Amino acid sequence: MLLFLCRCSLPFPVLACGYVCVEYRLFRLMLFSHTVSIRSTMQEAALTLPACWREAVDVFRNGMMHVDDRHLFFVMPLCLCYLLYVNLVHLRPLRKRRKAKRGNHGAGGFSLPFVNLCFFLLILNSLIYGLYDNAPVRDGFFALLPPLQGFQFNRTIFLNPFLWYLLFGCILCDDHLWGKKRWMAHLLPFLAMASVLLGNTGYNDLYHSAYSAYYRLRHEGRSPDEMSFGEFYSAPVFDKIKKELSYQPGEYAAAYGMYPAVLEYNGIATVDGYLGYYPQAYKEKFRRVIAPALDRVESSRQYFDGWGARCYLVSGTDSVLQMNRKSLPGLTDRNLYIDPKALRTLHCKYLFFPHSACQCAGVRTYIIDRTGGERAGLPGLCVRMEAFERHFKKCHRWNIGLLRHFKKMPQMG
């Protein structure tokens, strides 16, 4: 048993060492630098203990949004039944267990302590996730370990999907449980995969890509509002854009109405992005860029000032933009509210945005067809910051950029 546990635990330190090697800059900044990071100014939740308990129960059942594993519908019921089964087997008289050649094992060669340990860790991770949002618990942890100020120790919840499917594997390997009905154990993995792959979840790119192909077949080549994996990143299109711009590595860009990760994926450096740990001084510089928008939308101001990990250009009228949709649902204003001078101080040379987000008149623009074909999927624009700033100075006296409807745009060849 001890040897088995050692073998199971060996991958964790190996993975941890690999993560430290890859993210060495993050650990250097966090542990060996006096740089003040955004973690020092983040405003954490302050829930009561009953609210923390409800959150722990919810994350145990449904998982965290970043680990949407859909165990609730198929895997969790099986694992809970298996937990009851192995404990009932263990409670049988010792003479009957010896006769069944089970020894001191719960079932199928997997010891009762191992199965119970997995469930204990599932419950423990869920409780930690819930208690992290209780201010006294969180502050006490940071008081004991000051170098870890801002460290989100509730992220142990990311281990729960692994534990659920580890227990699911124990069920499949339990020969005593299945006996002559081993074919049922062979069927269960396919049912588990179906419960995941056929679910319309945020991270199920396979589902969205398949749905996009099906939609085109049924609607004469028109693509749906939801983007497939290929449409989201549009690598061939951005290759053409970079060639047209004579883009050089190291030239910085910003994105509005689209995720900066799209540009980063296509080899374009960005001044914005989803950054969980970066200097507070940079956050203050970027805040000056989006200050006109933050001054207009109080919820956006609270979100950025209280957290700041999403270093994005934001709308000056709408608090939420669904940037994984081509039509940008929730966008009611095509105006862009930024301070272009502040953006230029960050060495930003280009500004990318979907055509449905806003349009520029009188500046050199490039159409981005996110489908890469003749049929427009999510067209967008790339504007040189020099031209945008000239247009801004000419038309406006304040730090609010009104981007007018641009009817005729040169089609990129």
C-alpha positions as CSV (number, residue, x, y, z in Angstrom):
1,M,0.0,0.0,0.0
2,L,2.8,2.4,1.0
3,L,4.6,1.7,-2.2
4,F,1.5,2.2,-4.3
5,L,0.9,5.6,-2.6
6,C,4.5,6.6,-3.3
7,R,4.1,5.7,-6.9
8,C,0.9,7.7,-7.2
9,S,2.4,10.8,-5.5
10,L,5.6,10.8,-7.6
11,P,4.2,12.7,-10.5
12,F,3.1,15.7,-8.4
13,P,6.7,16.8,-7.4
14,V,7.8,16.2,-10.9
15,L,5.0,18.4,-12.3
16,A,5.7,21.0,-9.6
17,C,9.4,21.2,-10.6
18,G,8.5,21.5,-14.2
19,Y,6.1,24.3,-13.4
20,V,8.7,26.2,-11.4
21,C,11.2,25.8,-14.2
22,V,8.7,27.2,-16.8
23,E,7.4,30.0,-14.6
24,Y,10.7,30.9,-13.0
25,R,10.0,34.6,-13.6
26,L,6.8,34.4,-11.7
27,F,8.4,32.7,-8.7
28,R,11.4,35.2,-8.8
29,L,9.0,38.1,-8.7
30,M,6.8,36.6,-6.0
31,L,9.6,35.3,-3.6
32,F,12.8,37.1,-4.4
33,S,11.8,40.6,-5.4
34,H,10.6,43.7,-3.6
35,T,8.4,44.7,-6.6
36,V,4.9,45.5,-5.4
37,S,2.5,43.4,-7.4
38,I,-1.2,43.7,-8.1
39,R,-1.8,41.0,-5.5
40,S,-1.1,43.5,-2.7
41,T,-4.1,45.6,-3.8
42,M,-6.5,42.9,-4.8
43,Q,-9.8,43.0,-2.9
44,E,-10.8,39.5,-1.9
45,A,-14.2,38.3,-1.1
46,A,-15.4,38.4,2.5
47,L,-18.1,35.8,3.0
48,T,-19.6,34.5,6.2
49,L,-19.0,30.9,7.3
50,P,-22.5,29.7,6.1
51,A,-21.8,31.3,2.7
52,C,-18.4,29.7,2.6
53,W,-20.1,26.3,3.3
54,R,-22.6,26.8,0.5
55,E,-19.7,27.7,-1.9
56,A,-17.8,24.6,-0.8
57,V,-20.8,22.4,-1.5
58,D,-21.4,24.0,-4.9
59,V,-17.8,23.5,-6.0
60,F,-17.8,19.9,-4.8
61,R,-20.9,19.2,-7.0
62,N,-20.2,21.4,-10.0
63,G,-16.5,22.1,-10.0
64,M,-14.9,25.5,-10.5
65,M,-15.6,27.4,-13.7
66,H,-12.0,26.9,-14.9
67,V,-12.2,23.1,-14.4
68,D,-15.6,22.5,-15.9
69,D,-15.3,18.7,-15.8
70,R,-19.0,17.8,-15.7
71,H,-18.5,15.0,-13.2
72,L,-21.9,15.8,-11.6
73,F,-24.0,14.0,-14.3
74,F,-22.2,10.6,-14.5
75,V,-18.9,10.2,-12.7
76,M,-19.9,11.5,-9.3
77,P,-23.0,9.3,-8.8
78,L,-20.9,6.2,-9.7
79,C,-18.1,7.2,-7.3
80,L,-20.4,7.9,-4.4
81,C,-22.0,4.5,-4.9
82,Y,-18.6,2.9,-5.1
83,L,-17.6,4.6,-1.9
84,L,-20.6,3.1,-0.2
85,Y,-19.9,-0.3,-1.7
86,V,-16.3,-0.7,-0.6
87,N,-17.1,0.5,2.9
88,L,-19.9,-2.0,3.2
89,V,-17.6,-4.8,1.9
90,H,-15.1,-3.9,4.5
91,L,-17.8,-4.1,7.3
92,R,-18.5,-7.8,6.5
93,P,-17.3,-10.3,9.0
94,L,-13.6,-11.1,8.7
95,R,-14.3,-14.8,8.0
96,K,-16.5,-14.0,5.0
97,R,-13.9,-11.5,3.6
98,R,-11.2,-14.2,3.9
99,K,-13.4,-16.7,2.2
100,A,-14.0,-14.2,-0.6
101,K,-10.2,-13.7,-0.8
102,R,-10.5,-10.0,-0.2
103,G,-8.1,-9.8,2.7
104,N,-8.2,-6.4,4.2
105,H,-9.1,-4.7,0.9
106,G,-12.4,-3.0,0.1
107,A,-12.7,-4.4,-3.4
108,G,-10.9,-5.2,-6.6
109,G,-7.4,-4.8,-5.1
110,F,-7.9,-1.2,-4.1
111,S,-7.6,-0.7,-0.4
112,L,-10.3,1.0,1.6
113,P,-7.9,3.6,2.9
114,F,-7.0,4.6,-0.6
115,V,-10.6,5.1,-1.7
116,N,-11.5,7.0,1.4
117,L,-8.3,9.1,1.1
118,C,-9.4,10.3,-2.3
119,F,-12.8,11.3,-1.0
120,F,-11.2,13.0,1.9
121,L,-9.1,15.1,-0.4
122,L,-12.1,15.9,-2.6
123,I,-13.9,17.2,0.5
124,L,-10.8,19.0,1.9
125,N,-10.1,20.8,-1.4
126,S,-13.8,22.0,-1.5
127,L,-13.7,23.2,2.0
128,I,-10.4,25.1,1.4
129,Y,-12.0,26.7,-1.7
130,G,-14.9,27.9,0.4
131,L,-12.9,29.0,3.4
132,Y,-10.5,31.1,1.3
133,D,-13.3,33.6,0.9
134,N,-13.5,34.1,4.6
135,A,-11.4,37.1,5.6
136,P,-10.2,35.8,9.0
137,V,-9.1,32.5,7.6
138,R,-7.3,34.1,4.6
139,D,-5.6,36.8,6.7
140,G,-4.4,34.2,9.2
141,F,-2.8,32.2,6.5
142,F,-0.9,35.2,5.1
143,A,0.1,36.3,8.6
144,L,1.8,32.9,9.1
145,L,3.4,33.0,5.6
146,P,4.0,36.6,4.6
147,P,6.0,35.8,1.4
148,L,2.8,34.1,0.0
149,Q,0.7,37.3,0.3
150,G,-1.9,37.1,-2.5
151,F,-1.3,33.4,-3.1
152,Q,-4.6,31.8,-3.9
153,F,-4.2,28.6,-1.9
154,N,-7.8,27.7,-2.8
155,R,-6.6,26.6,-6.2
156,T,-6.0,23.1,-4.8
157,I,-9.6,22.7,-6.2
158,F,-7.9,22.1,-9.6
159,L,-6.9,18.6,-8.3
160,N,-10.6,17.6,-7.8
161,P,-11.2,16.6,-11.5
162,F,-8.1,14.3,-11.3
163,L,-9.4,12.7,-8.1
164,W,-12.9,12.1,-9.5
165,Y,-11.6,10.3,-12.5
166,L,-8.9,8.5,-10.5
167,L,-11.8,7.0,-8.5
168,F,-13.7,6.3,-11.7
169,G,-10.6,4.4,-12.9
170,C,-10.7,2.3,-9.6
171,I,-14.3,1.4,-10.5
172,L,-13.3,0.2,-13.9
173,C,-10.5,-1.9,-12.6
174,D,-12.4,-3.6,-9.8
175,D,-12.7,-7.2,-11.1
176,H,-14.6,-8.3,-8.0
177,L,-17.3,-5.7,-8.7
178,W,-17.9,-6.7,-12.3
179,G,-17.3,-10.4,-12.3
180,K,-18.5,-11.9,-15.5
181,K,-20.1,-8.5,-16.6
182,R,-16.8,-7.0,-17.5
183,W,-18.4,-5.7,-20.7
184,M,-20.2,-3.1,-18.6
185,A,-16.9,-1.7,-17.4
186,H,-15.8,-1.4,-21.0
187,L,-18.9,0.6,-21.8
188,L,-18.6,3.1,-18.9
189,P,-15.6,5.1,-20.3
190,F,-17.5,5.8,-23.5
191,L,-20.5,7.0,-21.5
192,A,-18.3,9.3,-19.4
193,M,-16.7,10.7,-22.6
194,A,-20.1,11.3,-24.1
195,S,-21.2,13.2,-21.0
196,V,-18.2,15.6,-21.5
197,L,-17.9,15.9,-25.2
198,L,-21.6,16.4,-25.9
199,G,-21.9,19.1,-23.3
200,N,-22.1,22.8,-24.4
201,T,-19.6,24.1,-21.9
202,G,-17.3,27.1,-22.2
203,Y,-14.1,25.2,-22.8
204,N,-15.5,22.4,-25.0
205,D,-13.8,23.5,-28.3
206,L,-14.5,20.2,-29.9
207,Y,-18.3,20.7,-29.4
208,H,-18.2,24.2,-30.7
209,S,-16.1,23.2,-33.8
210,A,-18.5,20.3,-34.6
211,Y,-21.5,22.5,-34.1
212,S,-20.1,25.2,-36.4
213,A,-19.5,22.6,-39.2
214,Y,-23.0,21.2,-38.7
215,Y,-24.5,24.7,-38.8
216,R,-22.7,25.5,-42.1
217,L,-24.2,22.4,-43.7
218,R,-27.7,23.3,-42.6
219,H,-27.5,27.0,-43.4
220,E,-25.9,27.2,-46.8
221,G,-22.4,27.9,-45.6
222,R,-23.3,30.6,-43.0
223,S,-21.4,30.2,-39.8
224,P,-23.1,30.5,-36.3
225,D,-22.5,33.2,-33.9
226,E,-20.4,30.9,-31.7
227,M,-16.8,30.6,-32.9
228,S,-15.1,27.3,-33.5
229,F,-11.5,26.9,-32.4
230,G,-10.1,27.8,-35.8
231,E,-12.4,30.8,-36.2
232,F,-11.4,32.1,-32.7
233,Y,-7.7,32.2,-33.5
234,S,-7.9,32.6,-37.3
235,A,-4.2,31.9,-37.8
236,P,-4.2,32.1,-41.6
237,V,-5.9,35.5,-41.5
238,F,-3.4,36.9,-39.0
239,D,-0.5,35.6,-41.1
240,K,-1.9,37.8,-43.9
241,I,-2.3,40.7,-41.6
242,K,1.2,40.5,-40.3
243,K,2.6,40.3,-43.9
244,E,0.5,43.3,-45.0
245,L,1.7,45.3,-42.0
246,S,5.3,44.2,-42.3
247,Y,5.0,43.3,-38.7
248,Q,8.3,42.9,-36.8
249,P,8.6,40.7,-33.6
250,G,8.5,42.9,-30.5
251,E,6.1,45.5,-31.9
252,Y,3.3,45.9,-29.4
253,A,-0.5,45.9,-30.1
254,A,-3.7,46.1,-28.1
255,A,-7.1,44.5,-28.6
256,Y,-10.6,45.7,-28.0
257,G,-13.6,43.5,-28.2
258,M,-11.4,40.5,-28.7
259,Y,-9.2,38.5,-26.3
260,P,-5.5,39.6,-26.4
261,A,-4.7,35.9,-26.3
262,V,-5.8,35.8,-30.0
263,L,-3.0,38.2,-30.9
264,E,-0.5,36.4,-28.6
265,Y,-1.4,33.0,-30.2
266,N,-0.6,34.5,-33.6
267,G,2.8,35.9,-32.5
268,I,1.8,39.5,-31.9
269,A,3.1,41.1,-28.7
270,T,0.5,42.8,-26.6
271,V,0.4,45.5,-24.0
272,D,-2.8,43.9,-22.5
273,G,-3.7,40.4,-21.4
274,Y,-4.9,38.1,-18.7
275,L,-2.1,38.5,-16.1
276,G,-2.5,37.1,-12.7
277,Y,0.7,38.5,-11.3
278,Y,2.4,41.6,-12.5
279,P,3.7,44.9,-11.1
280,Q,1.3,47.3,-9.6
281,A,3.1,50.1,-11.4
282,Y,2.1,48.7,-14.8
283,K,-1.5,48.3,-13.6
284,E,-1.5,52.1,-12.8
285,K,-0.1,52.9,-16.3
286,F,-2.7,50.8,-18.0
287,R,-5.4,52.3,-15.9
288,R,-4.6,55.7,-17.4
289,V,-5.3,54.1,-20.8
290,I,-8.8,52.9,-19.9
291,A,-9.6,55.7,-17.4
292,P,-12.2,57.3,-19.7
293,A,-14.2,54.1,-19.9
294,L,-13.8,53.3,-16.1
295,D,-15.1,56.8,-15.2
296,R,-18.3,56.0,-17.2
297,V,-19.0,52.4,-15.9
298,E,-18.8,52.0,-12.1
299,S,-18.9,48.2,-12.2
300,S,-16.0,48.1,-14.6
301,R,-14.0,50.5,-12.3
302,Q,-14.6,48.3,-9.3
303,Y,-13.7,45.2,-11.2
304,F,-10.4,46.6,-12.5
305,D,-9.4,48.5,-9.4
306,G,-10.4,45.7,-7.1
307,W,-8.7,42.9,-9.1
308,G,-6.9,44.0,-12.3
309,A,-5.9,40.6,-13.6
310,R,-7.9,41.2,-16.8
311,C,-5.8,44.0,-18.3
312,Y,-8.2,44.7,-21.1
313,L,-9.5,47.7,-23.0
314,V,-13.1,47.9,-21.8
315,S,-16.3,49.4,-23.0
316,G,-17.4,52.9,-21.8
317,T,-21.1,51.9,-21.7
318,D,-21.3,48.1,-21.2
319,S,-19.9,46.2,-18.3
320,V,-19.7,42.8,-20.0
321,L,-18.7,41.9,-23.5
322,Q,-19.1,38.2,-24.7
323,M,-15.9,38.2,-26.8
324,N,-16.3,34.6,-27.8
325,R,-19.2,35.5,-30.0
326,K,-19.0,37.2,-33.4
327,S,-21.8,39.6,-32.8
328,L,-20.4,40.7,-29.4
329,P,-23.7,40.4,-27.5
330,G,-24.1,43.0,-24.8
331,L,-22.4,45.7,-26.8
332,T,-24.7,48.7,-27.2
333,D,-22.3,51.5,-28.1
334,R,-19.7,51.5,-30.9
335,N,-17.6,54.2,-29.3
336,L,-14.1,53.5,-27.9
337,Y,-13.2,55.3,-24.7
338,I,-9.4,55.4,-24.2
339,D,-6.6,57.8,-23.7
340,P,-4.4,57.2,-26.8
341,K,-1.5,59.2,-25.4
342,A,-1.3,56.8,-22.4
343,L,-1.6,53.9,-24.8
344,R,1.4,55.2,-26.8
345,T,3.5,55.5,-23.7
346,L,3.2,51.7,-23.4
347,H,4.9,51.5,-26.9
348,C,1.6,50.3,-28.5
349,K,1.8,50.5,-32.3
350,Y,-1.3,48.7,-33.4
351,L,-4.9,48.5,-32.2
352,F,-7.0,45.5,-33.2
353,F,-10.8,45.3,-32.8
354,P,-13.7,43.4,-34.3
355,H,-15.6,45.2,-37.0
356,S,-18.8,44.8,-34.9
357,A,-17.1,46.5,-31.9
358,C,-16.3,49.9,-33.4
359,Q,-15.1,51.4,-36.7
360,C,-12.7,54.1,-37.7
361,A,-13.2,56.8,-40.3
362,G,-10.2,58.5,-42.0
363,V,-7.5,56.0,-40.9
364,R,-5.7,53.2,-42.6
365,T,-7.6,50.0,-41.7
366,Y,-7.3,46.3,-42.5
367,I,-10.2,43.9,-42.6
368,I,-9.8,40.8,-40.5
369,D,-12.0,38.0,-41.8
370,R,-12.0,35.6,-38.8
371,T,-13.2,32.7,-41.0
372,G,-10.3,33.0,-43.4
373,G,-12.7,32.7,-46.4
374,E,-14.9,34.8,-48.5
375,R,-17.9,34.6,-46.1
376,A,-17.5,37.1,-43.3
377,G,-17.3,35.4,-39.9
378,L,-16.1,38.0,-37.5
379,P,-14.5,40.8,-39.5
380,G,-12.3,43.2,-37.6
381,L,-9.9,46.1,-38.0
382,C,-6.3,46.8,-37.4
383,V,-5.3,50.4,-37.0
384,R,-1.9,51.9,-36.7
385,M,-1.8,53.9,-33.4
386,E,-0.1,56.8,-35.2
387,A,-3.1,57.2,-37.5
388,F,-5.6,56.6,-34.7
389,E,-4.0,59.2,-32.6
390,R,-4.1,61.8,-35.4
391,H,-7.7,61.0,-36.0
392,F,-8.4,61.3,-32.3
393,K,-6.7,64.7,-32.0
394,K,-8.5,66.0,-35.0
395,C,-12.0,65.1,-34.0
396,H,-12.0,65.3,-30.2
397,R,-10.9,67.6,-27.4
398,W,-11.4,65.1,-24.5
399,N,-10.0,61.7,-23.7
400,I,-13.0,60.0,-25.3
401,G,-12.6,58.5,-28.8
402,L,-15.8,58.5,-30.8
403,L,-15.2,56.0,-33.7
404,R,-17.7,56.8,-36.4
405,H,-19.2,54.4,-38.8
406,F,-16.7,53.7,-41.6
407,K,-18.6,52.6,-44.7
408,K,-15.9,51.9,-47.2
409,M,-12.9,49.8,-46.0
410,P,-10.1,48.6,-48.2
411,Q,-10.4,44.8,-48.6
412,M,-7.1,43.2,-47.7
413,G,-5.7,41.2,-50.6
